Amino acid sequence: MEEIENGKIFRLKKGFCHLMPNRIVFSSTTNIVGITNDKANTNRIISRVILFIFGVLYFYLSYSSFYDGKFFFTAFFAFFFVLNIISLIQSFQYTLVNIIEKPSIKAIKFIKGIQYLTRSRFDITYTDEQGQEKHRLILLPGSLTGGPQATDKALELMKEEGLIKEKNY
């Protein structure tokens, strides 16, 4: 296990998770110097705007196809419109914060992925500074990039830190 001033480290889909004695830090490199939660909301706002723009585009294409009598394309674009709206609504449930204080963590749930189809992940439920309950997903590497080994290491480190129980997954 890598135990340095950056805590215990395991790989994520994009970046690393550092398990510190009093907090969990997410970074793009193995170094956590200068990590803050300042840009977390900015990135989320940009992704929501993009989802909204695509939603409007799919709605327009679906309506236009319906108006022209092309019912296959109407259903096709309506399907993507609904998926986009679901993604937009779900984006309000999750955050992209880089630092989570351990005392604010209510629960951590491990969700095992289906090999070559979905990724294993942790769902952290915590209370933010305003007292609201929030969620943060930790996506682990996929099957083609050493996912099973990274998942085993992440589970082992989470158990060592006492963040998840043996039978919690």
N, C-alpha and C positions, 0 to 999 in steps of 0.2 A: 504494500500500500504506500502511496505517495503521501507522506506527512511532512509538510514543510510549512512555512508561514502562510501559504495559500490554502491550508487545510487538506482534508482528504478529497481527492479529485477523481471524477469519472467522466467519461465522454458522453456527449449528447449528440443529437442529430446535427446541430450547428453549434459548436462550442463545447464548453465544459461546465460542470457543476462542482462547486467547492463547498464542502461541508465543514463549516467553521464551528467552534464551540458554542457561539451564540447566534449564528445566522447561517443562511444558505445564500451563496452568491453564484450568479450565472454570468459567465464571461465568454468572449469569443476566443481568448487565448488562455494559456495556463497561468497567466499573471493577472491578479485582480487589482493592481494599482490603478486608481482613478475611476473605479466602477461606481456609478450612481444610478438613481432611479429617474433622473431628469428627462431623458429622451424616451422613456417607455410610453408615455401618453402620446407623444408626437408621432411615433411610429404606428401606433394603433389608430390614430385619427386618419392618417394617410391611407392605411389599408381599408378602413371603413368607407372613405370617400371613393376609393377605387371599386369596392364592392357595390356601392350605391350606383355609380356610373354604369357598371356592367348590368346591374339590375334594370336600370332605365332602358338600356340598349336592348336587352332580351325582351322586355315588355313591349317596346316599340316594334321589334322584329316579329314578335308573336301576333300583335294586333294587326300589323301590316299584312302578314301572311293570311290571317283570318279574313281580312277585308278583301284580299285577292282570291279567296276561295281555296287556298293551298293548306288543307287541313293537316297534312303530315308535318309541314314546317311549323304550323301553329302549335301543334303538340310538342314538337321538338324544342322550339324556343321557350314555350311555357314551362317545360320540364326544367330547363336551365335557369329560368327566372325563379322558379320555386326553390331550387337548390341554392341559388344565390341569396334569396331572402332568408332562408334558413341559416346560411353561413353568417349573414349580417346580424341576425338576431342572436346567434350563439357568440358572436364576437363581443357582445356586451357582458357576457358572463365571465369571460377570461381576461386576465391581464398579462402584460409583458414585463413586469417589474424585474429588476436585476438583483435586488436584495430583499430577502424575506427574513425577518427576525424570528428565531425559533420559539420564543414565548407566544408569539401571535398565531402559531400554527395550531389549527384545530384537529386536522386529520390529513393523512397522506394515504391515498389509495393507489395500489399497483394494478394496472390493467395489462394483461399479457397480450401481446400481438399475435396475429396469425402469420405464420412464416410465409414470406414473399408477398404478403398481401397488406398487412398493417404493421405498425410499429408498436413495440411495448412502450408504456408510458406511465408516469406517475401523475396523479391529479392531487395537487396540494390545495387544501382549503385553509384559508387564513383570514385574519381580521386586519384590515388596513388601518392607516392613521386616523381615518374618519369613523372607525368603528363598524364599517360595512364588511360583510362576508364576501370574500373574493376567491377566485380559483386561479391557479397557475399550472399549466401543463408542462411537464418535462418529457420531451420526446427523446427516446433513446435511439441509437443507430439502428439501421435496417438490417435485414438478413444478408444483403450483399456486401455490407461494410463492417463485418464483424459484430453484428448485433447480438447474437446469443452470448458471446463472451462478455461484451459490454453490459448486457442486462444482468448477467450473473454477478459481475463486479459491483454494479450499482445496487443490486439487492443486498449483497453482502455488506456494503458500506452503510446503507440505510438501516440495516439491522444492528450493526455495530454502534451506530449513533443513537439507537433507540427510537428512530422516527417511524418505523413500521414494525409490526409484530410478526412473528413467525407464520401465523395462520391468516394474515391479513390479505392474502391474494389467492 
